Amino acid sequence: MPSLRHRLFSLRELVDELAFRAPARLAVTVFACVIGLFAVLLLMPFATADGEGASLVDALFTAVSAVCVTGLVVQDTATYWSLYGQIVILAGIKVGGFGIMTVASLLGMIVSRKIGLTQKLLTASETKTSRLGDVGSLVRVIIITATTLELSIALLLFPRFVVIEGNVGTAAWHSLFYGISAFNNAGFVPTAEGLMPHVGDWTLVLPLALGVFVGALGFPVILNIQRAWPRPGQRWRGWTKKLSLHSKLTVVTSGVLFVVGALLLLVLEWSNPATFGPLALGDKVLASVFAGIMPRSGGFSTVDIGAMHESSWLIQDALMFVGGGSASTAGGIKVTTLAVMLLAIVAEARGDRDIEAFGRRIPRDVLRLSIAVVFTGASIVLVSCVALLQVTDLSLSRVLFEVLSAFATVGLTTGITQDLPDSGKYILALLMFVGRTGAVTVVAVLALRDRRRIVRFPEERPIIG
């Protein structure tokens, strides 16, 4: 019989061969296997509070939602799942937060005890890192940075949860769960009452909002800011010049979307008796700030989303479709994609030949990839809406909100997810998986299919508009 070492070597060869020939397929396969593992763990009878075990659709849906860091649930996390089940969900969030390619590289390290060239290329694609020699250390830095930020959020929440729960152990568990869920933009809530009773609690709401915002920036941006941040004794002037174009586009676009979203939701929901209406001025501002950040992929809510005006749903639809930063725990088409599209429109309006931002020229192939990502995302949302409308009798506004929440791995809901038929739950589960893997897969496939042609057809302009 072949030795264990020989088997591991053969497995490594298989992974390398698959990664070389079909990296996107490898990423999707690994991610699907991870989801399958967590679904099996949630099928155990002791995963539920009553000890009877979850159904296949509930276990699979929850596993997909956790690993895809979405937050949509078909069973209440705090009351339906046991402590073991909640630990499995939290582990799924932690693993899923690292991203598809990073998880593949970690598995490669386990098998081969080192990262090969193929895995370095895959991780470099996911984390937008250009120096392959840094990828091995980058994976470790990602783990350390993410864990540090998660624990920091948990520490900020801990004093408040001690007061709320009255028990140090319970407070520590809820703080840790919320810290990991917030940074990874997962939106899972371990407390039975959720966050609605704490709509005006600044000490609880602000750390969660900050965690979601930072997590949605993406690891490349976080690491770039960390390296560019002035050390003690250094001058602050001009430190932003050390930031990459990607970091600047991500931070600026994210900030603009947050401000615009928060202001619009504040105006639209100001007098709504079921949401912002009964709140004091300060609580309304805090609720709008929180609501402006969460559609980026956070998924937490301090007011009843189902009671909001449809105009507010539409604003959140747009924010969810855009999502967060590239190589982050957020979903959507990504803010840099939107930024490139808007910059291209501005350049076209001005008659400029090049797309420029912050003293840099953006290549045309980046615009082509952006168009492909937007069109692919819109097509997936359209098909999913049609499918969900066919199996339910819900209105288009509610279906569109739920579909975008699943596609962008957000987790906000108007309250229809738990009441969907099994076919509807499977549709959303598939949509969460596609939403998490789809953009990366499309970009990887298109980027690797860049053909150099010697003979080119004559140029002719069609009429546009």
C-alpha positions in Angstrom: 0.0 0.0 0.0 1.2 3.5 -0.7 2.6 5.4 2.3 1.0 8.5 3.8 3.8 10.6 2.5 3.3 9.3 -1.1 -0.5 10.0 -0.8 0.1 13.5 0.3 2.6 14.1 -2.5 0.0 12.7 -5.0 -2.7 15.0 -3.6 -0.3 18.0 -3.9 0.4 17.1 -7.5 -3.3 16.9 -8.2 -4.0 20.2 -6.6 -1.2 21.9 -8.5 -2.3 20.4 -11.8 -5.9 21.5 -11.3 -4.8 24.9 -10.1 -2.6 25.4 -13.2 -5.2 24.3 -15.7 -8.4 25.6 -14.0 -7.7 27.9 -11.0 -11.2 29.2 -10.9 -12.6 25.6 -10.8 -10.2 24.8 -7.9 -11.3 27.8 -5.9 -15.0 26.9 -6.3 -14.4 23.2 -5.6 -12.5 23.9 -2.4 -15.1 26.4 -1.2 -17.9 23.9 -1.9 -16.1 21.2 0.0 -15.6 23.5 3.0 -19.4 24.3 2.9 -20.2 20.6 2.7 -18.0 19.9 5.8 -19.7 22.6 7.9 -23.2 21.4 6.7 -22.3 17.9 8.0 -21.2 19.3 11.3 -24.5 21.2 11.6 -26.5 18.0 10.9 -25.3 16.4 14.1 -28.2 16.0 16.5 -26.4 17.9 19.3 -26.0 20.9 17.0 -29.6 22.1 17.8 -30.8 23.2 21.2 -33.6 20.5 21.4 -31.2 17.7 20.4 -33.4 16.5 17.5 -31.1 17.7 14.8 -31.6 20.1 11.9 -33.1 19.3 8.5 -30.8 19.1 5.5 -32.1 22.4 4.0 -31.6 24.2 7.3 -28.1 22.8 7.9 -27.0 23.4 4.3 -28.5 27.0 4.2 -26.8 27.9 7.5 -23.5 26.4 6.4 -23.6 28.4 3.1 -24.6 31.6 4.9 -21.8 31.2 7.5 -18.9 30.2 5.1 -20.1 32.8 2.6 -20.2 35.3 5.5 -23.7 36.4 4.6 -25.9 36.3 7.7 -29.3 35.2 6.2 -30.8 32.6 8.5 -33.7 30.2 8.3 -33.5 29.4 12.1 -32.8 31.8 14.9 -29.1 31.5 15.7 -29.5 32.2 19.4 -32.4 29.9 20.2 -32.4 27.1 17.6 -28.7 26.1 17.6 -26.9 24.7 20.7 -23.5 26.1 21.9 -21.8 23.5 19.7 -23.9 24.6 16.7 -23.0 28.3 17.3 -19.3 27.4 17.6 -19.6 25.6 14.2 -21.2 28.7 12.7 -18.6 30.9 14.2 -15.8 28.7 12.8 -17.5 28.8 9.4 -17.5 32.6 9.5 -13.8 32.6 10.5 -12.8 30.3 7.6 -15.0 32.0 5.0 -13.7 35.4 5.9 -10.2 34.5 4.6 -11.5 34.3 1.1 -11.6 31.5 -1.5 -8.0 31.7 -2.7 -6.6 32.2 0.8 -8.4 29.1 2.0 -7.0 27.2 -0.9 -3.5 28.3 -0.1 -4.0 27.3 3.6 -5.0 23.8 2.5 -2.0 23.7 0.3 0.2 24.6 3.2 -1.3 21.8 5.3 -0.7 19.2 2.5 2.7 20.3 1.4 3.9 22.3 4.4 4.7 25.1 2.1 3.1 27.3 -0.5 4.0 26.3 -4.1 4.2 28.7 -7.0 0.7 27.9 -8.1 -0.8 28.6 -4.7 1.2 31.8 -4.6 -0.3 32.9 -7.9 -3.8 32.1 -6.7 -3.4 34.0 -3.4 -1.7 36.9 -5.2 -4.8 37.1 -7.4 -7.2 37.0 -4.5 -5.3 39.5 -2.2 -4.1 41.7 -5.1 -0.5 41.2 -4.1 2.1 41.5 -6.8 5.3 40.1 -5.1 5.0 36.4 -5.0 7.7 36.0 -2.4 5.5 37.9 0.1 2.4 35.6 -0.3 3.5 33.0 2.3 4.1 35.7 4.9 1.0 37.6 3.7 -1.3 34.7 4.6 0.1 34.7 8.1 -0.2 38.5 8.3 -3.9 38.2 7.2 -4.6 35.7 10.0 -2.8 37.8 12.6 -4.3 41.1 11.4 -7.9 39.7 11.2 -7.7 38.0 14.6 -6.2 41.1 16.2 -9.0 43.3 14.8 -11.7 40.8 15.8 -10.4 40.6 19.3 -10.2 44.4 19.5 -13.8 44.7 18.6 -14.7 42.0 21.1 -12.8 43.9 23.8 -14.7 47.1 23.0 -18.0 45.3 23.3 -17.1 43.3 26.4 -17.8 45.9 29.1 -21.2 46.7 27.7 -22.2 43.0 27.4 -21.1 42.5 31.1 -23.7 45.1 32.0 -26.4 43.7 29.6 -25.9 40.0 30.4 -24.8 40.2 34.1 -22.6 37.2 33.5 -18.9 37.4 32.6 -18.8 34.1 30.7 -21.9 34.9 28.6 -20.6 38.4 28.0 -17.2 37.1 26.8 -18.9 34.7 24.4 -21.3 37.2 22.9 -18.5 39.8 22.6 -16.3 37.3 20.7 -19.1 36.2 18.5 -20.1 39.7 17.6 -16.5 40.7 17.1 -15.8 38.0 14.6 -19.2 38.4 12.9 -18.7 42.1 12.5 -15.2 42.2 11.1 -16.1 39.4 8.7 -19.3 41.2 7.7 -21.3 38.1 8.5 -24.3 39.6 10.3 -25.0 36.5 12.5 -26.5 37.5 15.9 -26.0 35.2 18.9 -28.4 37.1 21.2 -32.1 36.2 21.1 -33.3 39.8 21.2 -30.9 41.0 18.5 -29.8 44.6 18.3 -33.1 46.3 18.0 -33.4 47.0 21.8 -30.0 48.7 21.6 -30.7 51.1 18.7 -29.5 54.1 20.7 -26.7 52.3 22.5 -23.5 54.1 21.2 -21.1 51.8 23.2 -22.6 48.7 21.5 -23.5 50.0 18.0 -20.4 52.0 17.1 -17.9 49.2 17.6 -20.0 46.9 15.4 -20.3 49.6 12.7 -16.6 50.3 12.8 -15.8 46.6 12.6 -18.0 46.1 9.6 -16.6 49.2 7.8 -13.0 48.2 8.4 -13.7 44.6 7.4 -15.4 45.7 4.1 -12.3 47.7 3.1 -10.3 44.5 2.3 -7.0 43.0 3.5 -4.9 44.8 0.8 -6.2 48.2 2.0 -5.9 47.4 5.7 -2.3 46.2 5.2 -1.4 49.2 2.9 -2.7 51.7 5.5 -0.9 49.8 8.3 2.4 50.0 6.4 1.9 53.7 5.4 0.7 54.9 8.8 3.3 57.2 10.3 5.3 55.6 13.1 5.9 57.5 16.4 8.1 60.5 15.7 7.4 60.5 12.0 5.7 63.4 10.2 2.0 63.0 9.2 2.3 65.3 6.2 2.1 63.4 2.9 1.7 59.9 4.4 -1.3 59.3 2.1 1.0 59.5 -0.9 2.3 56.1 0.2 -1.2 54.6 -0.3 -1.8 52.6 -3.5 -4.4 53.7 -6.1 -6.5 50.7 -5.1 -6.5 51.8 -1.4 -7.4 55.4 -2.3 -10.3 54.4 -4.6 -11.6 52.0 -2.0 -11.5 54.4 1.0 -12.9 57.4 -0.9 -15.7 55.5 -2.7 -16.6 53.6 0.6 -16.7 56.9 2.5 -18.9 58.6 -0.2 -21.3 55.6 -0.3 -21.6 55.6 3.5 -22.4 59.3 3.8 -24.8 59.3 0.9 -26.6 56.2 2.1 -26.8 57.3 5.7 -28.2 60.7 4.8 -30.8 59.3 2.3 -32.0 56.7 4.8 -32.2 59.4 7.6 -34.4 61.6 5.4 -36.6 58.7 4.1 -37.2 57.1 7.5 -37.3 60.3 9.6 -41.0 60.1 10.3 -41.6 56.4 9.8 -43.4 55.4 13.1 -42.1 51.8 12.7 -38.4 52.7 12.4 -36.8 56.1 13.0 -40.0 58.0 13.9 -40.2 57.4 17.7 -36.4 57.8 18.2 -34.8 60.9 19.7 -32.6 63.1 17.5 -29.3 61.4 18.6 -30.7 58.0 18.2 -32.0 58.8 14.7 -28.5 59.9 13.7 -26.9 56.8 15.2 -29.6 54.5 13.5 -28.9 56.2 10.1 -25.2 55.8 10.5 -25.6 52.2 11.3 -28.1 51.6 8.5 -25.7 53.4 6.1 -22.9 51.0 6.8 -24.7 47.7 7.0 -25.8 47.3 3.4 -22.1 47.3 2.4 -22.2 43.7 3.6 -22.6 43.9 7.4 -26.1 42.5 7.7 -26.8 43.8 11.3 -29.9 45.9 11.9 -31.1 48.0 14.8 -34.6 48.7 13.3 -37.1 46.5 11.5 -36.0 46.4 7.9 -39.4 44.9 6.9 -41.1 48.0 8.2 -39.0 50.4 6.1 -40.4 52.3 3.1 -39.9 50.7 -0.2 -37.9 53.8 -1.3 -35.4 52.9 1.6 -35.3 49.3 0.3 -34.3 50.6 -3.1 -31.4 52.7 -1.7 -30.2 49.7 0.2 -30.6 47.6 -2.9 -28.1 49.8 -4.7 -25.7 49.8 -1.8 -25.9 46.0 -1.5 -25.2 45.5 -5.2 -22.0 47.6 -4.9 -20.8 45.9 -1.7 -17.4 46.5 -0.2 -13.7 46.4 -1.2 -12.0 43.8 -3.3 -10.4 40.8 -1.5 -12.5 41.7 1.6 -15.1 39.9 3.6 -17.8 41.9 1.8 -19.7 40.9 -1.4 -21.2 42.7 -4.3 -19.5 44.0 -7.4 -17.0 45.9 -5.2 -16.5 49.6 -4.8 -13.4 49.8 -7.0 -15.6 48.4 -9.9 -18.1 51.2 -9.4 -15.2 53.7 -9.1 -13.7 52.6 -12.4 -17.0 52.8 -14.1 -17.7 56.3 -12.8 -14.2 57.5 -13.7 -14.7 56.1 -17.2 -17.9 58.1 -17.6 -16.2 61.2 -16.4 -13.3 60.7 -18.8 -15.7 60.1 -21.7 -17.7 63.3 -20.8 -14.6 65.4 -20.7 -13.3 63.8 -23.9 -10.2 62.5 -22.2 -8.4 59.6 -23.8 -7.3 58.0 -20.6 -9.1 57.1 -17.3 -7.2 58.8 -14.6 -7.4 59.1 -10.8 -5.0 60.4 -8.1 -2.3 61.0 -10.6 -2.4 57.5 -12.1 -3.7 56.1 -15.4 -6.1 53.1 -15.2 -5.5 50.5 -18.0 -8.4 49.9 -20.4 -8.5 46.2 -19.6 -9.5 47.1 -16.0 -12.5 48.9 -17.5 -13.4 45.8 -19.5 -13.2 43.6 -16.4 -15.4 46.0 -14.5 -18.0 45.9 -17.2 -17.9 42.1 -17.2 -18.3 42.0 -13.4 -21.3 44.4 -13.4 -23.1 42.7 -16.3 -22.5 39.2 -14.8 -23.7 40.4 -11.4 -26.8 42.1 -12.8 -27.6 38.9 -14.9 -27.3 36.7 -11.8 -29.7 39.0 -9.8 -32.2 39.1 -12.7 -32.3 35.3 -13.1 -32.5 34.7 -9.3 -35.4 37.2 -9.0 -37.4 35.4 -11.7 -36.7 32.0 -10.1 -37.8 33.2 -6.6 -40.9 34.9 -8.0 -41.9 31.6 -9.6 -41.8 29.6 -6.4 -43.4 32.3 -4.1 -46.2 34.8 -4.2 -44.1 37.6 -2.8 -43.8 41.1 -4.2 -40.9 42.1 -6.5 -39.6 44.7 -4.0 -39.2 42.1 -1.3 -37.8 39.4 -3.6 -35.3 41.9 -5.1 -34.1 42.9 -1.6 -33.7 39.3 -0.5 -31.9 38.3 -3.7 -29.5 41.3 -3.5 -28.8 40.5 0.1 -27.9 36.9 -0.7 -25.9 37.8 -3.9 -23.9 40.5 -2.1 -23.5 38.3 1.0 -25.1 41.0 3.2 -27.6 39.3 5.4 -30.3 42.0 5.7 -33.8 40.7 5.3 -37.3 42.1 5.1 -38.4 39.0 7.1 -39.3 36.5 4.3 -36.3 34.1 4.5 -37.6 31.9 7.2 -41.0 31.6 5.6 -39.7 30.6 2.1 -40.4 27.1 0.8 -37.5 24.7 0.6 -37.1 25.5 -3.1 -36.7 29.2 -2.3 -34.2 28.4 0.4 -32.1 26.4 -2.0 -32.2 29.2 -4.5 -30.9 31.7 -2.0 -28.3 29.2 -0.8 -27.0 28.8 -4.4 -27.1 32.5 -4.9 -25.0 33.1 -1.7 -22.4 30.6 -3.1 -22.4 32.2 -6.5 -22.3 35.7 -5.1 -19.3 34.8 -3.0 -17.4 32.9 -5.7 -18.8 34.4 -8.9 -16.9 37.7 -9.1 -13.6 36.1 -8.3 -14.2 33.3 -10.8 -15.2 35.7 -13.6 -12.2 37.9 -13.1 -9.8 35.0 -12.9 -11.2 33.4 -16.0 -11.2 36.6 -18.0 -7.8 37.7 -16.8 -6.2 34.3 -17.8 -7.8 34.5 -21.3 -6.0 37.6 -22.4 -5.1 36.7 -26.0 -2.4 38.4 -28.0 -3.5 38.6 -31.6 -1.1 39.4 -34.5 -3.9 39.9 -37.1 -6.6 42.4 -36.1 -9.9 43.3 -37.9 -10.4 46.7 -39.4 -11.9 49.2 -36.9 -15.4 50.6 -37.3 -17.5 52.5 -34.7 -21.2 51.4 -34.1 -23.7 54.1 -33.0 -24.0 54.2 -29.2 -27.0 55.8 -27.3 
